[in-house]
Amino acid sequence: VDALSPADRRRLLERAPDAASSAVPARVAAIIARVRQEGDAALVAMAREFDGAELGTPRGPQLEVPRAEWRAALEDVDAGLRRAMERTVTNVRAVHEAFRPKATEVESEPGILVGRRPDPLGRVGVYAPGGRAAYPSSLIMGVVPAKVAGVGEVVVCSPPASPDGLPSAVVLAAAALAGADRVFALGGAGAVAAMAYGTASVPRVDRIVGPGNAYVAEAKVQVSRVCGIDSPAGPSELLVIADHTADPAAVARELIAQAEHDPMAAVVCVAVGDETAEQVEAALAALAPTTPRREIVEAALAGQGAVLVAQTYDEAAAFASDYAAEHLQLAIGEPEQKMVLARLRNTGTVFLGETTSVAYGDYMTGANHVLPTGGLARSYSGLSTLDFVRWTTYQRVTPQAAAKLAYDVGRFADAEGLPGHAEAARAWMKVRDGGRTRMAERAFRKRLRRIAADAGGELLDSGGLDGGPPDDENDSEGDSA
């Protein structure tokens, strides 16, 4: 790790796509503009062009998948796969219910209450990929937390998987199990544009979540000015910290499992000790040629892969925090796991121990697998119920507390050149007490003592008042309370 050249370190750490050197942003912008201008007609034409599917009918566009098709897909799905998906739905629901955000109130000073309340979004869109492979697990990871958070309507978009215009049958089955409200046979940047801006058939949503290809990821970024998104997404990533206790073959299997996602996947092992690094390299060399997705795996290993050596666990943890991986596995002893976990700051999710395979988190532990990539774990977190609420902050100031705030707030507003703010605050210098109007004398007296002490002087009684603001800032008895 410490011997990496600056160029090699940049190659490993700077993984976000370079939009400036790509044609993708311009193509995506054109697709979004077309959907905004032509609506459903553009979506039908793009399904024909990109997916080879016909969504137009004599009666008009048929973009939405009837619920009967979901039910049929669920009835036809393999029994073992259905049990597995049902188990995933149950676990994802349990985990996200436990982490559901809660309202909080605090009294910052006597009489001043500030509260914060999570309010579910009205409608969200979940993108379920269907390119190189269909991902029903991603649909579950998006739909279930949204329903747990109380979202009013959850809309799913997934590209047509056949000329009949239907998405993958397993995606439809997952939609039925997860509790989606509506499903549309739409994919790519066009689907994102439709959900962000709305068309005659597709309702406009408040937030779009879910992974996708480069066009989907770029479209989410471009519509983020008008619609919330989870986080910019890219190819899958894994960093494994391994030591002498790890099985080198198990580490290699984890690296290969993530590399098979995409030729641009990034997989790195940081071995604590030279011997461990050599063993992991040997295991990769033996196992990679035997995997069914060999070409993809070897392209990822050659392009974004690395086996590095760290001399200490602290050095490995520091590099991991700089790398900010989507997935981070700690294939190290249990005492070291706790130490390294405490030092980590930037990662999508951490897998403790070599038996905690990333595949388990991808599918069934209940943790969410929609995670930040490209080093963005420095500033983004994985998908959760927090993505499906917005926060309403509220505050209350009693008349007595208002009188105590008035003078200091007025001084603050004066300093910022906002006389209207100052006047709004000072109007409450007087409070009603037992039907009589009186000055907030004690609060002002304390402040005047502080001002006098700072000026090296002493506090003088003002007209018999027990404190109050300086004379030129006193309100007359006739001013409103």
Secondary structure, DSSP 8 states (H G I E B T S, - for coil): -TT--HHHHHHHH--S--GGG-SHHHHHHHHHHHHHHHTHHHHHHHIIIII----EETTEE--B--HHHHHHHHHHS-HHHHHHHHHHHHHHHHHHHHT----EEEEEETTEEEEEEEEE-SEEEEE--BSSSB-HHHHHHHHHHHHHHT-SEEEEE----STTS---HHHHHHHHHHT-SEEE---HHHHHHHHHH--SSS---SEEE----HHHHHHHHHHTTTSEES----S-EEEEEE-TTS-HHHHHHHHHHHHTT-TT-EEEEEEESHHHHHHHHHHHHHHGGGSTTHHHHHHHHHHH-EEEEESSHHHHHHHHHHH--SEEEEES-HHHHHHHHHH--S-SEEEESTTS-HHHHHHTSSS------TTGGGT-----GGGGEEEEEEEEE-HHHHHHHHHHHHHHHHHTT-HHHHHHHHTTSEEEETTEEEE-HHHHHHHHHHHHHHHT-----BTTBSS-S-GGG---TTS--
